């Protein structure tokens, strides 16, 4: 071709292809016309590449499909100077190797497209700078993005964890950020797209969010099983706890019936002998029923706190002193100590009485004879800390985290040394939380336990008081009730 696009030379193959005799008067004109028709029959992309090659004076080569279904290899050379002036050399050949290679590439592209579209895995290709070059349909569907929104973006923009997901060649579990803000868990592996690692990386990932969901479901199922087991144990124990005092009531009634026909003095002696047993077992049953009612109130959020200002030091000291008589029955020493002699805080006297009596009852119950119980008060700007430490049997390590849950008991056996339903500490925790405080436990088997109650170190303004503050009077009846299960009946 000359610079005007007119053919100035064609070899024998061109003449044979278009069946034009070399001696024809219009030889080059006819060939130019045929080539123009052939050019217009090419695909738009190929015509675009040919024009760009001519305009930029750069080489271009490629396979062209003819309208008759035939394929040719087209090569456009640079503009060169000849005896005819500047010319453009165009070669069209039937290079079978190149055409075969093109078909193989096309077949592989089709296969790759089928695999990536039909696969349930997320497939992504990135360059060595982690720029996303390709995503399959599944990746777009799962992440909620269109392909155009992610092509060219950094991989790190959607990856939450696993900054070294490239270069590892091993499976990793990471999370991806979806367009709607949700996250999904995936298991991914990466591999270089070429042997020399110069072109980039392909990542194949699988959505494993279902594993997390299954794990959560299993954990909830296990929790329900444990809770149901605790409930079953609790109701079995409850039956035992209720039957024991009822059996004693019935036995004592039978004994009294036998003495009722005798003289008054014999009946009086029998009554005195069994009077304590009646009272103690009544208190035990009443305490259990009260705890069950309170448990229901706390679960339904029915209980409303009536706050007032109290001297927490005096309140704790009075409650501690009230149980000394019971501790002395086991030769247990109670030691009370405080950093301050007075500290007014917002509190509820009845709640604190029940909290401390329950913990002290447990301390006396599970501390062997000759042991010690320490009550210490510490203060800071935010909280008042009440520590109750004993030298008792302690709590097994595996039960410390669950000791404040409903129905949990340290000793589940029916022939245990001490009574108890297993809901006392659950009620204690509920009462502390109603006071907007916290309670914790440190314990070691055979060495003792330490409960820490932390209450907000604040006090009410006079206008917020439920009633005018007074000293809380410890209720002797409540002490007997709370400590009814720590001493023998007879």
C-alpha positions as CSV (number, residue, x, y, z in Angstrom):
1,X,0.0,0.0,0.0
2,X,1.2,3.5,-0.7
3,X,0.5,6.4,1.6
4,X,-2.9,7.0,-0.1
5,X,-4.0,3.4,0.6
6,X,-3.7,2.2,-3.0
7,X,-2.2,-1.2,-3.6
8,X,1.1,-0.9,-5.5
9,X,2.2,-4.6,-5.3
10,X,0.5,-8.0,-4.6
11,X,2.2,-11.3,-4.8
12,X,0.9,-14.4,-6.7
13,X,-1.0,-15.7,-3.6
14,X,-3.1,-12.5,-3.6
15,X,-3.8,-12.8,-7.3
16,X,-4.9,-16.4,-7.0
17,X,-7.0,-15.6,-4.0
18,X,-9.0,-13.0,-5.8
19,X,-8.8,-14.7,-9.3
20,X,-7.4,-11.6,-11.0
21,X,-4.9,-12.0,-13.9
22,X,-1.7,-10.0,-13.6
23,X,-2.1,-8.6,-17.1
24,X,-5.5,-7.1,-16.3
25,X,-5.6,-3.4,-17.1
26,X,-7.4,-2.7,-13.8
27,X,-5.4,-5.2,-11.8
28,X,-4.4,-3.0,-8.8
29,X,-7.7,-1.2,-8.8
30,X,-9.7,-4.5,-8.7
31,X,-7.5,-5.8,-5.9
32,X,-7.8,-2.6,-3.9
33,X,-11.6,-2.9,-4.3
34,X,-11.6,-6.5,-3.1
35,X,-9.4,-5.7,-0.1
36,X,-11.7,-2.9,0.9
37,X,-14.6,-5.2,0.8
38,X,-12.7,-7.8,2.8
39,X,-11.6,-5.1,5.4
40,X,-15.2,-4.0,5.9
41,X,-16.2,-7.6,6.6
42,X,-13.8,-7.8,9.5
43,X,-14.9,-7.5,13.1
44,X,-15.0,-4.0,14.5
45,X,-12.3,-4.6,17.1
46,X,-9.9,-5.9,14.4
47,X,-10.6,-3.0,12.1
48,X,-9.9,-0.7,15.1
49,X,-6.6,-2.4,15.8
50,X,-5.6,-2.1,12.1
51,X,-6.3,1.6,11.9
52,X,-4.5,2.2,15.2
53,X,-1.5,0.3,13.9
54,X,-1.3,2.4,10.7
55,X,-1.8,5.7,12.5
56,X,0.8,5.0,15.2
57,X,3.2,3.3,12.7
58,X,3.5,0.3,14.9
59,X,3.4,-3.4,14.1
60,X,0.3,-5.4,14.7
61,X,-0.6,-9.0,14.1
62,X,-3.7,-11.1,14.7
63,X,-6.0,-13.8,13.5
64,X,-8.9,-12.6,11.3
65,X,-12.1,-14.5,10.5
66,X,-13.3,-14.1,7.0
67,X,-17.0,-14.0,6.0
68,X,-16.6,-17.4,4.3
69,X,-15.6,-19.0,7.6
70,X,-11.9,-19.1,6.6
71,X,-9.2,-17.8,9.0
72,X,-6.0,-16.0,8.2
73,X,-3.1,-14.6,10.1
74,X,-2.7,-10.8,9.4
75,X,0.5,-9.0,10.0
76,X,1.0,-5.2,9.5
77,X,4.5,-4.0,9.3
78,X,5.8,-0.5,9.9
79,X,5.9,2.1,7.1
80,X,9.1,1.7,5.2
81,X,10.9,3.7,2.5
82,X,11.3,2.0,-0.9
83,X,11.9,2.9,-4.5
84,X,8.2,3.6,-4.8
85,X,8.3,5.9,-1.8
86,X,6.9,5.2,1.7
87,X,4.8,2.1,1.7
88,X,3.0,-0.1,4.2
89,X,3.6,-3.8,3.9
90,X,0.7,-6.1,4.8
91,X,1.0,-9.9,5.0
92,X,-1.9,-12.3,5.1
93,X,-1.0,-16.0,5.7
94,X,-2.6,-19.2,6.8
95,X,-0.3,-19.8,9.8
96,X,-1.8,-23.0,11.1
97,X,0.3,-23.0,14.4
98,X,-0.9,-19.5,15.3
99,X,-4.5,-20.3,14.3
100,X,-4.4,-23.5,16.4
101,X,-3.0,-21.5,19.3
102,X,-5.8,-19.0,19.0
103,X,-8.4,-21.7,19.1
104,X,-6.7,-23.3,22.2
105,X,-6.8,-19.9,23.9
106,X,-10.4,-19.4,23.0
107,X,-11.4,-22.8,24.2
108,X,-9.5,-22.3,27.5
109,X,-11.1,-18.9,27.9
110,X,-14.5,-20.5,27.4
111,X,-13.7,-23.3,29.8
112,X,-12.4,-20.8,32.4
113,X,-15.5,-18.7,32.0
114,X,-17.8,-21.8,32.5
115,X,-15.8,-22.9,35.6
116,X,-15.8,-19.5,37.2
117,X,-19.4,-18.9,36.5
118,X,-20.7,-22.3,37.6
119,X,-18.4,-22.8,40.5
120,X,-19.8,-22.1,44.0
121,X,-16.5,-20.7,45.1
122,X,-15.4,-17.1,45.1
123,X,-12.6,-16.6,42.5
124,X,-10.6,-13.4,42.4
125,X,-7.4,-12.4,40.4
126,X,-5.2,-9.6,41.7
127,X,-1.9,-8.2,40.5
128,X,1.2,-8.0,42.7
129,X,0.0,-4.7,44.2
130,X,-3.2,-6.4,45.3
131,X,-5.3,-4.5,42.7
132,X,-8.4,-6.6,41.8
133,X,-8.3,-7.6,38.1
134,X,-11.1,-10.1,37.9
135,X,-14.0,-11.5,40.0
136,X,-16.4,-14.2,39.1
137,X,-20.1,-13.9,39.4
138,X,-20.3,-15.7,42.8
139,X,-17.9,-13.2,44.3
140,X,-20.1,-10.3,43.1
141,X,-23.3,-12.1,44.3
142,X,-21.9,-12.8,47.8
143,X,-20.3,-9.4,48.4
144,X,-23.2,-7.5,46.8
145,X,-21.0,-5.4,44.5
146,X,-21.1,-5.2,40.7
147,X,-17.9,-6.3,38.9
148,X,-17.2,-2.7,37.8
149,X,-17.3,-1.5,41.5
150,X,-14.5,-3.7,42.5
151,X,-12.2,-4.0,39.5
152,X,-9.1,-1.8,40.2
153,X,-9.9,-1.6,43.9
154,X,-7.4,-2.8,46.5
155,X,-8.0,-6.2,47.9
156,X,-7.5,-4.8,51.4
157,X,-10.6,-2.7,51.0
158,X,-12.8,-5.7,51.4
159,X,-10.6,-8.0,53.5
160,X,-11.1,-7.6,57.3
161,X,-8.5,-10.0,58.5
162,X,-5.5,-11.9,57.0
163,X,-3.2,-9.2,55.6
164,X,-0.9,-11.9,54.4
165,X,-3.4,-13.9,52.4
166,X,-1.1,-13.8,49.4
167,X,2.3,-15.6,49.3
168,X,1.2,-18.3,51.8
169,X,-0.1,-21.1,49.4
170,X,-2.1,-22.5,52.3
171,X,-5.7,-22.3,53.5
172,X,-6.6,-19.4,55.8
173,X,-9.8,-18.3,57.5
174,X,-10.6,-14.5,57.1
175,X,-13.6,-12.2,56.9
176,X,-14.8,-10.1,54.0
177,X,-16.8,-6.8,54.2
178,X,-19.9,-6.8,52.0
179,X,-21.4,-3.8,50.4
180,X,-24.3,-3.7,52.9
181,X,-21.8,-3.6,55.9
182,X,-22.3,-7.2,56.9
183,X,-19.3,-9.6,57.1
184,X,-18.9,-13.1,55.8
185,X,-16.3,-15.7,56.9
186,X,-14.4,-17.4,54.1
187,X,-11.7,-20.0,53.8
188,X,-9.2,-19.0,51.0
189,X,-6.0,-20.1,49.3
190,X,-3.9,-18.2,46.9
191,X,-1.5,-19.2,44.1
192,X,0.6,-17.3,41.6
193,X,-0.8,-17.0,38.1
194,X,2.6,-17.6,36.6
195,X,5.7,-19.5,37.5
196,X,7.8,-16.4,38.1
197,X,5.2,-14.7,40.2
198,X,5.3,-11.6,38.0
199,X,1.7,-11.4,36.8
200,X,-0.3,-11.7,40.0
201,X,-2.3,-14.1,42.1
202,X,-5.5,-16.1,41.9
203,X,-7.5,-16.5,45.1
204,X,-10.1,-19.2,45.5
205,X,-12.4,-18.9,48.5
206,X,-15.3,-20.7,50.0
207,X,-18.0,-19.1,52.1
208,X,-17.8,-20.8,55.6
209,X,-20.2,-18.5,57.4
210,X,-22.5,-21.5,57.8
211,X,-19.7,-23.0,60.0
212,X,-19.9,-20.1,62.3
213,X,-23.7,-20.3,62.4
214,X,-23.5,-24.1,63.1
215,X,-20.9,-23.5,65.8
216,X,-23.2,-20.8,67.4
217,X,-26.2,-23.1,67.2
218,X,-24.2,-26.0,68.8
219,X,-23.0,-23.7,71.6
220,X,-26.6,-22.6,72.2
221,X,-27.8,-26.2,72.1
222,X,-25.1,-27.2,74.6
223,X,-26.1,-24.2,76.9
224,X,-29.7,-25.3,76.7
225,X,-28.7,-28.9,77.6
226,X,-26.7,-27.8,80.5
227,X,-29.5,-25.4,81.7
228,X,-32.1,-28.2,81.4
229,X,-29.8,-30.6,83.3
230,X,-29.4,-27.9,86.0
231,X,-33.2,-27.5,86.1
232,X,-33.7,-31.2,86.4
233,X,-31.2,-31.5,89.2
234,X,-32.8,-28.5,90.9
235,X,-36.3,-29.9,90.8
236,X,-35.1,-33.3,92.0
237,X,-33.3,-31.4,94.9
238,X,-36.3,-29.2,95.5
239,X,-38.4,-32.3,95.9
240,X,-35.9,-33.6,98.5
241,X,-35.7,-30.2,100.3
242,X,-39.5,-29.9,100.5
243,X,-40.1,-33.5,101.6
244,X,-37.5,-33.4,104.4
245,X,-39.3,-30.8,106.5
246,X,-42.7,-32.2,105.7
247,X,-41.6,-35.6,106.8
248,X,-40.3,-34.1,110.1
249,X,-43.6,-32.2,110.5
250,X,-45.5,-35.4,110.1
251,X,-43.3,-37.4,112.4
252,X,-43.5,-34.8,115.2
253,X,-47.3,-34.6,114.8
254,X,-47.4,-38.4,115.2
255,X,-45.3,-38.2,118.4
256,X,-47.5,-35.4,119.8
257,X,-50.6,-37.4,119.0
258,X,-49.2,-40.3,121.0
259,X,-48.7,-38.0,124.0
260,X,-51.9,-36.0,123.8
261,X,-53.9,-38.6,125.8
262,X,-51.2,-38.6,128.5
263,X,-51.1,-36.0,131.3
264,X,-50.3,-32.4,130.4
265,X,-46.8,-32.7,131.8
266,X,-45.8,-35.5,129.4
267,X,-47.3,-33.6,126.4
268,X,-45.4,-30.4,127.5
269,X,-42.1,-32.3,127.6
270,X,-42.7,-33.9,124.2
271,X,-43.5,-30.4,122.8
272,X,-40.4,-28.9,124.2
273,X,-38.3,-31.7,122.8
274,X,-39.5,-31.3,119.2
275,X,-40.3,-27.6,119.2
276,X,-36.9,-26.6,117.8
277,X,-37.3,-29.1,115.0
278,X,-40.6,-27.7,114.0
279,X,-39.3,-24.2,113.9
280,X,-36.1,-24.9,112.0
281,X,-37.8,-27.0,109.3
282,X,-40.6,-24.3,109.0
283,X,-37.9,-21.7,108.4
284,X,-36.2,-23.9,105.9
285,X,-39.4,-24.4,103.9
286,X,-40.4,-20.8,104.2
287,X,-36.9,-19.7,103.0
288,X,-37.1,-22.0,100.0
289,X,-40.6,-20.8,99.0
290,X,-39.5,-17.1,99.5
291,X,-36.5,-17.7,97.2
292,X,-38.7,-19.3,94.5
293,X,-41.1,-16.3,94.6
294,X,-38.2,-13.8,94.5
295,X,-36.6,-15.7,91.6
296,X,-39.8,-15.3,89.6
297,X,-40.0,-11.6,90.4
298,X,-36.4,-11.0,89.3
299,X,-36.9,-13.0,86.1
300,X,-39.9,-10.9,85.2
301,X,-38.2,-7.6,86.2
302,X,-41.1,-7.0,88.6
303,X,-38.9,-5.9,91.5
304,X,-38.4,-2.1,91.9
305,X,-35.6,-0.8,94.1
306,X,-36.3,1.8,96.8
307,X,-33.0,3.6,97.5
308,X,-32.0,5.5,100.5
309,X,-28.8,6.8,102.1
310,X,-27.1,4.5,104.6
311,X,-23.8,4.4,106.5
312,X,-22.5,1.3,104.7
313,X,-19.8,0.7,107.3
314,X,-22.3,0.5,110.2
315,X,-24.8,-1.5,108.1
316,X,-22.2,-4.1,107.2
317,X,-20.8,-4.2,110.8
318,X,-24.3,-4.7,112.3
319,X,-25.1,-7.6,109.9
320,X,-21.7,-9.2,110.6
321,X,-22.2,-9.0,114.3
322,X,-25.7,-10.5,114.1
323,X,-24.3,-13.9,112.9
324,X,-21.6,-14.3,115.5
325,X,-23.8,-16.5,117.7
326,X,-24.2,-18.9,114.8
327,X,-20.5,-18.9,113.9
328,X,-19.6,-19.6,117.5
329,X,-21.6,-22.9,117.4
330,X,-18.8,-24.1,115.1
331,X,-16.0,-22.2,116.9
332,X,-15.6,-20.0,113.8
333,X,-14.1,-16.5,114.4
334,X,-15.5,-13.6,112.5
335,X,-13.2,-10.6,112.0
336,X,-14.6,-7.2,110.7
337,X,-12.2,-4.5,109.4
338,X,-12.7,-1.2,107.5
339,X,-10.6,1.6,106.1
340,X,-13.2,4.2,107.2
341,X,-15.4,4.5,110.2
342,X,-18.3,6.0,108.2
343,X,-19.3,6.3,104.6
344,X,-22.8,7.4,103.4
345,X,-23.9,5.8,100.1
346,X,-27.1,5.2,98.2
347,X,-28.3,1.7,99.1
348,X,-31.2,-0.5,100.2
349,X,-30.8,-1.8,103.7
350,X,-33.0,-4.9,103.3
351,X,-31.2,-5.9,100.1
352,X,-27.8,-5.6,101.7
353,X,-29.0,-7.5,104.8
354,X,-30.1,-10.4,102.6
355,X,-27.0,-10.3,100.4
356,X,-24.6,-10.4,103.3
357,X,-26.6,-12.9,105.3
358,X,-26.7,-15.3,102.4
359,X,-22.9,-15.1,101.8
360,X,-22.1,-15.3,105.5
361,X,-24.5,-18.3,105.9
362,X,-22.6,-20.1,103.1
363,X,-19.3,-19.1,104.7
364,X,-20.4,-20.6,108.1
365,X,-22.0,-23.6,106.4
366,X,-18.9,-24.6,104.4
367,X,-16.1,-23.6,106.8
368,X,-14.9,-26.4,109.1
369,X,-14.8,-26.0,112.8
370,X,-12.1,-23.6,114.1
371,X,-12.0,-21.7,110.8
372,X,-12.1,-17.9,110.2
373,X,-14.3,-15.4,108.2
374,X,-13.0,-12.0,107.4
375,X,-15.2,-9.0,106.3
376,X,-13.2,-6.1,105.0
377,X,-14.4,-2.7,103.5
378,X,-12.2,-0.8,101.0
379,X,-13.1,2.5,99.3
380,X,-12.2,4.4,96.2
381,X,-13.8,7.3,94.3
382,X,-16.2,5.1,92.3
383,X,-17.0,2.1,94.5
384,X,-17.3,0.7,98.0
385,X,-15.8,-2.8,98.0
386,X,-17.0,-5.3,100.5
387,X,-14.9,-8.5,100.7
388,X,-16.1,-11.6,102.5
389,X,-13.4,-14.3,102.8
390,X,-13.6,-17.6,104.5
391,X,-11.3,-20.6,105.1
392,X,-13.8,-23.2,104.0
393,X,-13.9,-25.9,101.4
394,X,-13.9,-23.5,98.4
395,X,-15.5,-23.9,95.0
396,X,-14.2,-26.2,92.2
397,X,-12.5,-24.2,89.5
398,X,-15.0,-25.4,86.8
399,X,-17.9,-24.0,88.8
400,X,-16.6,-20.6,89.6
401,X,-17.9,-19.0,86.4
402,X,-21.4,-20.5,86.9
403,X,-21.8,-20.3,90.6
404,X,-24.2,-17.3,90.3
405,X,-26.4,-19.0,87.8
406,X,-29.8,-20.4,88.8
407,X,-29.9,-24.0,90.1
408,X,-26.1,-24.3,90.5
409,X,-25.0,-26.1,93.7
410,X,-21.5,-27.1,94.8
411,X,-22.6,-30.3,96.4
412,X,-25.4,-32.1,94.5
413,X,-25.6,-35.2,96.6
414,X,-28.7,-35.9,98.7
415,X,-26.5,-37.1,101.6
416,X,-24.6,-33.8,101.7
417,X,-23.7,-32.3,105.1
418,X,-25.6,-29.0,104.5
419,X,-29.0,-28.0,103.2
420,X,-29.7,-25.6,100.3
421,X,-31.6,-25.4,97.1
422,X,-29.0,-23.8,94.8
423,X,-30.7,-20.5,94.1
424,X,-29.4,-18.4,96.9
425,X,-26.3,-17.0,95.1
426,X,-28.4,-16.4,92.0
427,X,-30.7,-14.2,94.1
428,X,-27.7,-12.5,95.7
429,X,-26.4,-11.6,92.2
430,X,-29.8,-10.2,91.2
431,X,-30.0,-8.1,94.3
432,X,-26.5,-6.7,93.8
433,X,-27.4,-5.8,90.2
434,X,-30.5,-4.1,91.4
435,X,-28.2,-1.9,93.5
436,X,-26.3,-1.2,90.3
437,X,-23.3,-3.0,91.7
438,X,-21.2,-6.0,90.8
439,X,-20.2,-9.3,92.6
440,X,-17.3,-11.6,91.9
441,X,-15.8,-14.8,93.4
442,X,-12.2,-16.0,93.8
443,X,-11.9,-19.5,95.2
444,X,-9.6,-22.4,95.6
445,X,-10.7,-25.8,96.7
446,X,-9.9,-26.7,100.3
447,X,-8.5,-23.2,100.9
448,X,-11.6,-21.0,100.9
449,X,-13.6,-18.4,99.0
450,X,-13.6,-14.7,98.7
451,X,-16.7,-12.8,97.5
452,X,-16.3,-9.1,96.5
453,X,-19.3,-6.9,96.4
454,X,-18.7,-3.5,94.7
455,X,-21.4,-0.8,95.1
456,X,-21.4,2.7,93.5
457,X,-19.9,5.2,95.9
458,X,-22.6,7.8,95.5
459,X,-25.4,9.2,97.7
460,X,-28.8,10.6,97.0
461,X,-29.8,14.2,97.1
462,X,-32.4,14.9,99.8
463,X,-35.2,15.4,97.2
464,X,-34.5,11.9,95.8
465,X,-34.7,10.1,99.1
466,X,-37.5,7.5,99.4
467,X,-37.8,8.3,103.1
468,X,-35.7,10.1,105.7
469,X,-32.5,8.1,106.3
470,X,-32.3,6.1,109.5
471,X,-30.1,3.3,110.7
472,X,-31.1,0.0,109.4
473,X,-32.2,-2.4,112.2
474,X,-31.2,-6.0,111.5
475,X,-34.2,-8.2,111.6
476,X,-33.6,-11.1,114.0
477,X,-36.4,-13.1,112.3
478,X,-34.7,-12.8,108.9
479,X,-31.4,-13.9,110.4
480,X,-33.0,-17.0,111.7
481,X,-34.6,-17.5,108.3
482,X,-31.4,-17.0,106.3
483,X,-29.3,-19.2,108.6
484,X,-31.9,-21.9,109.2
485,X,-29.9,-24.5,107.2
486,X,-26.6,-24.2,109.0
487,X,-27.3,-25.9,112.3
488,X,-28.6,-29.2,113.4
489,X,-32.3,-29.7,114.3
490,X,-31.8,-31.7,117.4
